């Protein structure tokens, strides 16, 4: 399907899609620029999948207890810096 040539334009669907992608990249689309660079320079699909997996692996999920502990620590630091008596812990 991508190789079928349109008789009016004398271009295949793939050529038209590639031109559209290049046009959007020139207009500032980072995603389209990435696609052109990745596939235009021969970046294999496997490397792209590994990059996505690595980005997902970097995400850390905190438990409710960890989040509450961080919040309490931040609130206590903030109360200590303000110097107002109403903010001071009893």
C-alpha positions as CSV (number, residue, x, y, z in Angstrom):
1,X,0.0,0.0,0.0
2,X,2.8,2.4,0.8
3,X,4.5,1.7,-2.5
4,X,1.4,2.4,-4.6
5,X,2.1,5.5,-6.8
6,X,-0.6,8.1,-7.2
7,X,-0.9,8.7,-10.9
8,X,-1.8,12.4,-10.4
9,X,1.1,13.2,-8.1
10,X,3.6,10.6,-9.4
11,X,4.5,9.9,-5.7
12,X,4.0,6.9,-3.5
13,X,2.1,7.2,-0.3
14,X,5.4,6.7,1.6
15,X,7.0,9.6,-0.2
16,X,4.0,11.8,0.6
17,X,4.1,10.8,4.3
18,X,7.9,11.4,4.4
19,X,7.4,14.9,2.9
20,X,4.7,15.7,5.4
21,X,6.9,14.5,8.3
22,X,9.8,16.6,7.0
23,X,7.5,19.7,6.7
24,X,6.2,19.3,10.3
25,X,9.8,18.8,11.5
26,X,10.8,22.0,9.8
27,X,7.9,23.8,11.5
28,X,9.3,22.8,14.9
29,X,7.7,19.4,15.7
30,X,10.2,17.6,17.9
31,X,8.4,14.3,17.5
32,X,8.5,14.5,13.7
33,X,12.2,15.6,13.8
34,X,12.9,12.6,16.1
35,X,11.2,10.2,13.7
36,X,13.2,11.5,10.7
37,X,16.5,11.4,12.6
38,X,15.8,8.0,14.2
39,X,14.8,6.2,11.0
40,X,16.7,8.4,8.5
41,X,19.9,7.6,10.3
42,X,19.1,3.9,10.7
43,X,18.2,3.8,14.4
44,X,16.7,0.3,14.8
45,X,13.3,-0.3,16.3
46,X,14.8,-2.4,19.0
47,X,16.9,0.6,20.2
48,X,13.8,2.8,20.4
49,X,12.0,0.1,22.4
50,X,14.9,-0.2,24.8
51,X,15.0,3.6,25.2
52,X,11.4,3.7,26.1
53,X,11.8,0.8,28.6
54,X,14.7,2.6,30.2
55,X,12.7,5.7,30.7
56,X,9.9,3.8,32.2
57,X,12.3,2.0,34.5
58,X,13.6,5.3,35.8
59,X,10.2,6.2,37.2
60,X,10.0,5.6,40.9
61,X,6.7,5.0,42.7
62,X,6.5,6.1,46.3
63,X,4.2,4.6,48.9
64,X,1.7,6.7,50.8
65,X,3.8,6.5,53.9
66,X,6.8,7.8,52.1
67,X,4.8,10.7,50.6
68,X,3.3,11.6,54.0
69,X,6.8,11.5,55.6
70,X,8.1,13.9,52.9
71,X,5.2,16.2,53.3
72,X,5.6,16.3,57.1
73,X,9.3,17.0,56.8
74,X,8.6,19.9,54.3
75,X,5.9,21.4,56.5
76,X,8.1,21.3,59.5
77,X,11.0,23.0,57.7
78,X,8.6,25.6,56.4
79,X,7.2,26.3,59.9
80,X,10.7,26.6,61.2
81,X,11.7,29.2,58.6
82,X,8.6,31.5,58.9
83,X,9.3,32.6,62.5
84,X,5.6,33.2,63.1
85,X,4.3,31.9,66.4
86,X,1.1,30.4,64.9
87,X,3.2,28.3,62.6
88,X,5.4,26.9,65.3
89,X,4.7,23.3,66.5
90,X,3.3,23.0,70.0
